[in-house]
């Protein structure tokens, strides 16, 4: 179900056209229709308000000016939080590619504060 603050990918004639964030969904005076205000994520930013049925907001195809349209809710991909088994060889090792070097096991990665960088830059 698509809600306010969700990001959608708008398809026009079956092709991805642009991303937009749903700003507001309000009832339209016409029963079973909704006024959907979207912030189109492009340069320059613009807002549009489309009058849609709930099914259209949730991904069912509709037409606008004779062109097939569809809103597809964008879901962020899940982060791979799994820790590889130390006994099992990595995919790179299986394929004969040397494993990439990263921080030492158990080492804390260095975090750089952008605020600190900004204040140092002003002092120089």
C-alpha positions in Angstrom: 0.0 0.0 0.0 1.4 3.4 -1.0 1.2 6.2 1.6 2.4 9.7 2.1 6.2 10.1 2.1 6.7 7.0 0.0 8.8 7.3 -3.1 7.3 6.0 -6.3 8.6 5.3 -9.8 6.2 6.6 -12.4 6.0 4.5 -15.6 4.7 6.1 -18.8 3.8 3.7 -21.6 5.5 0.8 -19.8 8.9 2.6 -19.3 10.3 4.2 -16.1 10.0 8.0 -16.5 10.7 9.7 -13.1 10.7 9.3 -9.4 8.3 11.2 -7.1 7.6 11.4 -3.4 4.0 11.3 -2.3 3.5 14.5 -0.3 -0.3 14.3 0.4 -3.2 12.1 -0.3 -6.6 13.8 0.3 -10.1 12.8 -0.6 -11.5 14.3 -3.9 -15.1 15.6 -3.9 -15.8 12.8 -6.4 -16.5 9.6 -4.4 -13.7 6.9 -4.5 -11.2 9.3 -6.0 -8.1 10.9 -4.2 -6.1 14.0 -4.8 -2.4 12.8 -4.8 0.1 15.6 -4.5 3.6 14.4 -5.5 7.0 16.1 -5.5 8.7 15.1 -8.8 12.3 14.4 -8.0 14.0 16.2 -10.9 15.8 19.5 -11.5 14.1 21.8 -11.0 11.8 20.3 -8.4 8.1 20.5 -9.2 4.9 19.4 -7.5 1.9 17.9 -9.3 -1.5 16.8 -8.1 -3.2 13.9 -9.8 -6.7 12.7 -9.1 -6.5 8.9 -8.8 -8.5 5.9 -7.5 -6.9 4.0 -4.7 -6.1 1.1 -7.0 -4.0 3.4 -9.2 -2.1 4.8 -6.2 -1.3 1.2 -5.3 0.2 0.2 -8.7 -2.7 -0.6 -11.0 -2.3 0.7 -14.6 -4.4 3.7 -15.7 -4.4 6.1 -18.6 -3.7 9.8 -18.6 -4.3 11.7 -21.9 -4.5 8.3 -23.6 -1.0 7.2 -22.3 -0.8 4.1 -20.0 0.6 5.1 -16.6 1.6 3.2 -13.5 2.9 4.2 -10.0 5.3 1.6 -8.5 6.3 2.1 -4.8 10.1 2.1 -4.4 11.4 -0.2 -1.6 14.9 0.3 -0.4 16.9 -2.9 -0.9 17.7 -4.8 2.4 21.2 -4.4 3.6 23.2 -7.6 3.6 24.0 -7.9 7.3 25.1 -11.5 7.2 28.6 -12.3 8.5 30.3 -14.8 6.2 31.2 -18.1 7.7 35.0 -18.2 8.4 35.3 -21.8 7.4 33.6 -21.4 4.0 35.7 -19.8 1.1 34.4 -16.6 -0.3 32.9 -16.4 -3.8 36.0 -14.7 -5.0 38.2 -17.5 -3.6 36.0 -20.1 -5.3 36.5 -18.3 -8.6 40.3 -17.9 -8.1 40.1 -14.1 -7.6 42.1 -12.8 -4.6 40.0 -11.5 -1.8 39.8 -7.7 -1.4 41.7 -6.2 1.5 39.5 -4.4 4.0 39.8 -3.3 7.6 41.3 -5.9 9.9 38.8 -8.2 11.5 37.4 -6.6 14.7 38.9 -3.2 13.7 36.6 -0.2 14.0 36.4 1.8 10.8 37.6 5.4 11.0 34.8 7.9 11.1 35.4 11.4 9.8 33.2 14.1 11.1 32.1 16.5 8.3 31.5 19.2 11.0 35.2 18.9 12.2 36.4 19.2 8.6 34.3 22.3 8.1 35.6 24.0 11.2 39.3 23.2 10.3 38.7 24.6 6.8 37.6 27.9 8.3 40.6 28.1 10.6 43.1 27.8 7.7 
